[in-house]
Amino acid sequence: YDNLFHIPFPYTMGWHGAPTDSEDYTYWQLHAHFFPPLLRSSTVKKFMVGYEMLSEVQRDLTQEKAAEQLRNLSEIHYKLRYKE
C-alpha cells in the first residue's frame, strides 16, 4: 500500500480461524485480513470501530474501485522511484 499514497502505510490485521464447535470444518482455511485506515488520500483516514474490524466493513468506495487502484500501481516502491 505504500505506493498508493506515497507514505508508509499503517494497517490493522485480523485473523479468522475455523469454527470451534463439533462440526467438520476440514475445508476451512486460516486467513488474515489487512485493513488500511487510508482510503482516498494520505490525509483522509477512516478508523474502524469494533464491529467493523472483522465483520462487515463500512467503506466509502467499492471493492472493485479499490482493486482497480491497486492493480494500476507501479511495482516499484515509491521511495525507490523518486531516487532517480
Secondary structure, DSSP 8 states (H G I E B T S, - for coil): -HHHHTS----EEEEE----SSS--TT---EEEEE-SEEEETTEE----HHHHTT----SS-HHHHHHHHHTS-SS-HHHHTT-
